[in-house]
Amino acid sequence: MRNVLIIGAGRSASSLIKYLLDKSESENLHLTIGDLSLALAQKKTHNHKNATAIALDIFDENQRKTQIQKADIVISMLPAHLHIEVAKDCIVFKKHMVTASYISDAMQALDAKVKENNLVFMNEIGLDPGIDHMSAMKIIDEIRDKGGKMILFESFCGGLVAPESDNNLWNYKFTWAPRNVVLAGQGGAAKFIQEGTYKYIPYHKLFRRTEFLEVEGYGRFEGYANRDSLKYRSIYGLDDILTLYRGTIRKVGYSKAWNMFVQLGMTDDSYVIDDSETISYREFVNLFLPYHPTDSVEIKLRMQLGIEQDDIMWDKLLELDLFNKNKTVGIKDATPAQILEKILTDKWTLQENDKDMIVMYHKFGYELNGKQHQIDSKMVCIGDDQTYTAMAKTVGLPVAMATLQILNGKITTPGVQLPIKEEVYLPILKELEQFGIHFKETEMTYVGYNPDKVKN
């Protein structure tokens, strides 16, 4: 049997493992599922006869090399910074490799050796990055094939809570790593291009500059800019495009409310709070407010943020139990961002019967025969349950499908790559439709920002 080594059995691996196990008989596959937690790895096998769970520590060099050597292909579902040693071993033992992570500089540096050994190292084949690349390149290539010239590309994606499980004032729950949500947008200004002009949004302004999106049947959403929209300009072949913007989707009102935390300084991860272990939630809030001999923490906060008691923003803060003097942080040497994450996790964790939702939205503007056209492409995916979430499906299924395509010799182009070639994206997008992950494409009247092309 062909041995597939899966390193990492976390939440995103559930749909990936199920897909490969369901095909294990017809495709002659045996899965070795390795995780630091043997119990977690065992849980994901579902006692399937074609799966073996092992406790795997990737820092144990001998163990790691032994398992990679036995495999026909390696899937790494580890955090991005841990892929590199696995990748180096895959070159030594001449094994193909698949990850859902962004291509790091260290991974890219292996490209020549990967090609030399005629190996496929497929990266960025999850959701975002992944399905976003594939669904975008499909339409961009179609526009080019009919002689069109791209003038606008906007792409938005968000992990949200499904409508039937949306029962808080923020219209949001954690569907992925909470820490990434708290730190979103930090580390440099958001950078994009609009109508031929570079635009920058510094972090402290990011959540007050949003775009609005309508998705039929699901209502109105907003998008805030990702940190660097331009890094895929040359990869997508859009070097001379007038507008290129990538953003994160939330329900309308979330960004304005989140901005309160940004302005207070609660999302800062650069310093440690003294005695963080013992302070209460109320005391944590008070750390960011000026001293006053008589005003309460609540009054000081409202004054600081300029919100009234009947403002929905105030209700959103109250809902988080921020002013509770009996709840303690309980984390030693915590940063403000870590404490905020703890407070939000109390309220935003998906409950047993909750479902998550992925929304993706692309806008394509192009010129053809002297006329401007627009295509809007939208995808909504709702999770089945807490194991086979929308996030697990949209991240894991493309990884699994690419793995099988590589094993079966359908994807053959060697090198460190992302899924922007037709040989990769066409069969995978088609197969994803069988799992309810499909895009609705609509021809629209072109709506640019500035039809006269005057730089503003």
N, C-alpha and C positions, 0 to 999 in steps of 0.2 A: 504494500500500500504506500501511497505517497504521503509523507509526513509533513504536516503543517505545524510549525512551532509558533504559538501565540504567546507573546510575553506581555503580561498585564491583563488581569481579569476584572477590571473595574467596571463602572456603570456602562461605559460606552461599548464594552465588549460583548454584552448580552445578545444583541441582534446579530452581530458578526459571527459569534460562535454557533448560534441556532441555525443560521443560514448554511454554514459549512457542514454542520452535523446533518442537516436535512438532505444535503447533497452527498454525504460521505459514501453511501452505498453506490450510487450511480457513478460517482467520480473517483471511487477508489481512494478515499482520503482517510488518514488517521490524524486526529488533532492531539497535540501535546500542549496543554494549557499550563503555563507557568506563572506563578505569582508569589510574592513574599508570603502571602496568606494561603496556605494549603487549603484551608476550609473554603475560602472564596473561590479558588480554582475548582475545587470539587463541586461546589454548588452550581457552577456554570456548565459542568459536563452533563448534568441531569442523568447521571449513571449510564450514559450512552456507551455502547460497546466499542465505538470507534473513537473514544476520547480517553486520554490519560491526564490526570491532574498531578502536577508536581509543585513542590515548594521551590521556587527559583529566586536566588539572590543574584542580580546581575553584577554585583560587585565581587562575587566569587568567580574569579576569572576561569578557573578550571571547569566549574560547573557550567558556566555560560558557554564556553567554547565547546564542551562536550555536547550540549543540547543543540547548538547551532550546527555542529558538524553532522549530527544525525538527521537534520531537517532537509527537506527539498526546497522549502521557502520559509522565510521568517516574517511574521507580522509583529511589529513593535507598537504596542499601545501604551508605552511608557510616557512620562512627561518628556517634552521635546528635548530638553538638555541631556537626557540619558540615552538617546538613540545612538550616539556617535560610537561608543565602544562596540555595541551590537553591529553597527554598520561596518566597522573595521574588520570584525571577525567574519562577517558575511563575505567580504572581499577575499580574505585568506582562504576560506573554505568554499568559495565560488557558489554562494547562495543568493538567490533573488531576495529582495526585501521590500516590504510595504509599510508605510506609516501614514497617519492622518495629519501629521504636524507640518508646520511651515518649514521650508528648506532653510536650515541655518547656514552660516558661512562655513562652519566646519564640515557640514554634510556636502555642501557644494564643492568644497575643496577635494572631495573624493571622486569627483565626476570622471576625471581622466582614467583613474584606476578601475572604476566600475565599467567604463566603456572597453578598456583594455581586456577585461575578463568577460566581456559580452554579457554583462548582468543588467537587469532592470531593477533600479531603486526607485519605486513609485512613492512619492510623497504628496502631501496636500490633497488626499483623496478621501476626505471625510465630508463634513457639511460645509463649513466656512473656515478654512479653505477646503474646497472639494467640489461639492455639487454646484457651488456658485461659479467656479471656473468652467465646469463642463457645460452647464446650461447657458452660460454667457457665450462661450466660444462657439457653441452650436449655432446660435443666431448670428453672431458676428461673421462667422464663415459663410453662412447662407446669404447675408447681405453682400459680402464681398463677391461671392460667386455670381450674383446677378448684376455686378458692376456698381454697386452702391458704395458710397464713401461715408464712413462713420464720423459723425460730428458730436455726438453726445452718448455717454454711457454712465448710468447711475446704477448702483447695486446696493441693496439693503438686505440685512438678514437679522433675525432675532429669535432667541429662545424665550418663550413666554409660557404663561399658564393658559390651558384651554378654557374656552368660554364657560363650560359647565363647572369648572373648578375655580373660576375667578370670583373670589368672595372677600377681597380686601380692598381698601380705598386706593391702594397703589396700583391695582390691576397687575400685580407682579408677584411671582414667587421664584425661588432659586431652582433653575432646571439644570444648572451646570455649576462649576466651581464658584462658590460664593466670593472667594477672595478676588477672582478676576472681575466680578461685577463691581466690587467696592473700589478696585483700583482702575477701573475702565477710564481710558482717556488720558492717563498720566504718562509722563516720560517724554514730553515734547508736544509742540503745537500740532493740531490737526492740519493737514496740508492737502489741498486739492486744486483743481483748475476749473474755472467757470468762464465760459465764453472767451477763452484765450487768455484769461488773467489768473495768475496764481493767487490763491487765497489761503490765509492762515487763521486758525482760531486757537488762542491760548487756552490752557486747561480751565482757567477760572471763568471763561466765557462759553465753554463748549456746550453746556446744557441749556443755554438760552438761545442757541442758534440751531433751530430744528427745521426739518422739512416735513410736510404732511403727505400721507399716503392713504388711499382708499382701497380696501380689499373687499370685493363683493361678498356679502354674507357674513363678514367678520368686522365690518365697521372701519373706523378711522384709526390710523397709527401715526406715530411720529418717528423720525430718524435723526440721530445725531451723528456727526462726522467721525469716521475712524481716523486713527492717528496719521497714517500715510496712505492716501488713496492712489498715489502716483507710482508706487513700486511695481505695479503690474502693467504700466503703460507700454513698455517695450515688449514685455512677454506676450501681451495680447495683440501686439502689432498696432498700437494706437498712439504712436509717438506724436502725430500731428493733430490729435483730437482736440476740440475746443473745450469740451466739458467732460471731466472725469471725477466722479465722487462716489465714495463707498461709505456706507453708514450702518449703524446698529438700530434695529427696530424696537420700539416700546409702544405701549398704549399711550394715547394723548394724555398729557398731564404728569407723566412720570418724570420727565426731564426737569420740569420746573420745580417739582418737589425735591428731586435728588440734589438740585442746585443748592438747596438750603444746607445740606451737609458739606458741600464743597466750600461754600462761603464761610461756614463756621470753622472749617479746618479739620473736620472729623474724618476725612478720607486720607489724611496724611499718613504715610507709612515710613517717614524718614527719622522719627525719633521715638523714644520710649517714654511712657507715662510712669512717673514715680508712684510706687505703691499700687500699681494697677490691679494687683490681685485682690485687694481688699475694698476698693472703692465701689460704690453703688452706681447704678445707671444714672441716677439723679446727679450724683457728684461728678460723674463723667461729663454730663451736659454742662454743668456749672463751670468746669475747667475752661471753657471757651467763652465765658461771659464775664463782663466787668463786675467788680465788687459793688454791692449796694447795701447800705445798712438795713433797709426795710423791704425792698422789692423781692418778691419770690423769684425762683429760677424760671418759672413759667412766664412771668411778666417781663423779666430781663430778656428772655429768648424772643418773645414777641416783639419787643422794642428793637432788638438787634436785627431781626429779619424783616421788620416792617410789616407784620401780619396781624390781623385783628382776630378776636376770639371766635368770630363767626366765619372765618375764612376756611375753606376746605383744606388748605395747607396745614392749618392748625390741627384739624381733625386727623390728618394723616400722621402727624407727629404723635398725637395722643394714642393712636391705634398701636403704635410700636412700644408703648409702655416705657417710653424714654425717661419719665420722671419718677419711676418707682424707686423708693429709697430702700426697699427691702431686697431687691435683686442685686447681687454683687457680680462683678466682672469675672473674677476667678481665674484670670490668666496673668501669669507672672511676666514682668517686663514687656508688656504689650504696647504696641503702637496704637495711635488713635484709630487707624484703619482696622486693626485686628479687633479692637473693642467694638467698633461699629458693626463689623461682620458678625460678632457674637450676638449683639442685640437684634440684628436683622434675622439671623438664623432662627431665633426664638419664634419669629412670626412668619417668616417666608419659606419655611421648609415645606415641601410638598407632603401632604397627608396621604395615608394609605390608599384612599380611593381617588386621589387627585390625578388628573392627566395633564401632560404638558403639550405645548404646541410650537411648531416651527413655522415662521413666516419668512418667505424670501420674495423679493420684488426687484426686477431689473427693468430699467428704461433704456431703450436704444433709439437714438436719433440718427438719421442718415439722409444723405442726398442722393437722388437717382434721377437722371435725365432732367436736371435743373429744378427738381421739386424736392421739398423736405418731407420726410416721413418719420413716423414713430411707431415702435412696437413696445408694448408693455407685456412683461412675462411674470406671472405670479404663481407661487406655490405655497400651499398650506398643508402641513402634516400634523395630525393629532396622535398622541401616543395611545397605546393599548392599555397600559397599566404602569406600575412603578418599576417593572423589570424591563419591559419592551417599550421604553419611552420614545417619544418622537425624536429626541436627541440621540438616543442609542440607535434608532433605526437609520436616521439620516447620516450619522457618523460611521456606524459599523457596517451597514450594507454595502456602500461603495467600496470600502476596504476589502470586504469579503469577495465581492464581484471581481475587483481588479486582481486579487490574489489568484482566483480561479482562471481568469483570462491569461495571466502570466504563465501559470502552471501548464495550461493547455496550448501554449504557443500562439495565442491570438494577439497578445501584446509582446512585440519583439524588439522594438527600438531600445537599444541599450543606453545606460547613463542615469545620472541623478536627475529626476524630472518631476513635473506636475502634470495633471491630466488634461492637457490642452490640445492633444492630437486626436484626429477623427477616429483612429483605431481604438482609442481609449474611451472617448466620451460617448460615441454613438451607441455601442452595445450596452454600456452601463446605464445610460439615461433611459434606454428602451426597457431594460429589465427592471429598473426602479419603479416604473409605472405599474408593474404587477403588484408592488407593495404599497400602492397608494401615494407614491411620491411622483407627482406629475405636474407639469407647468401648463398654465392656461395662457396662451399667447394671443394678444389682441392688437390689431392694427388701429392706430390712433392718429388723430390730427397732430402734427408736430407742435409741441409746446416747448419752446426754448425759454431762456431767461431774458433774452434781449435780441429780438428778431433783426434789429438794425445793425447788430454787431459793433455797436459803440462800446468801447471798454469802460466799464463802470466799477 
